[in-house]
């Protein structure tokens, strides 16, 4: 009997501690499961509105297994269960500060669901070998299943060693369809690698479920090495284009810089990776040439980039070089040069004529000024000539023949001389 009384007392104490509440105890919180990931389960202990606490406790049955302490009063706290604690047979409850105990709950571990079967991926060209700039066409097809809903979206991924797959095209949203198509334009070698596709389904709890990836498709972007072009006099005047030794028996093309079509084409032999082109019989002095080669890759051809340009000098005595200025390209330059020369000559002639007229006019005006100064100087002087007439005596006729013409200097004809010039010596 004493043992029974002790047992009943212990039960009463435990009930008062865990499940009973004093009259002043805050209301009980709620304990729910918020997330499940891998081998862990997340629980949320939340106090009712208007209440909060500094210490949140989590109990497994009646055993305290975790505690979260806050510096300020909070309304909620998260707890993480791992390992065996996530088993459904366990019961949990929580408490904040000295509140009442929450109801017990059982964790729901994540149910492992096998992903949908993988789709089938095909590519065109089927060889998977393309050149830079070509477009790949992928066809991703999910297995038909009338008992399941069709996929909601398809994804195309490019994978690389040591790194997760990266999406190379926008997701294709489909409606009531079991396949999708993707187009990818290649740029360079970096676009090569393994490509896979997968599709997405919507599960019962409205979450997206990804299928397993398809079998990978290997894509190789063949970027041919750039050839080299050189001019030499080996076995005559030739242009030699050398490609990659990895791609023999290719087609070689000789282009003049700026031209769209080749001037010459040559296919190398089975073991050769270069071609020689004779220098054109007539070519412009200073003309530049480039070369290119291509190889066959299944049903398509891969083309290399153009080589660096080579300038051909004038080969005296072997080819008739024509000046580059005689071509149609330089005809405007010739016309412009001639027009500029004619215009310059006309300007020189007009300027020369204007300068000549100006000098002539200046000379004429200076001559006139000199004449005017001379006559002004002449008229400014007063010249006097003293013409004194002497009286002639005529005597008798007898003596007249002896004395005729003998002037007499005794008296003048006039009392005053006639003054005409001051300086008789100038006359």
PyMOL commands that set and color helices and strands:
alter all, ss='L'
color gray80, all
select helices_A, chain A and resi 2-18+83-86+189-191+324-326+328-379+400-403+424-426
alter helices_A, ss='H'
color red, helices_A
select strands_A, chain A and resi 30-37+40-46+53-60+63-74+76-82+92-96+120-124+129-131+135-141+153-160+163-167+172-173+179-185+193-202+208-210+217-222+228-232+238-242+251-256+264-267+274-278+282-284+288-297+300-303+310-311+320-322+390-392+407-412
alter strands_A, ss='S'
color yellow, strands_A
deselect
rebuild
show_as cartoon
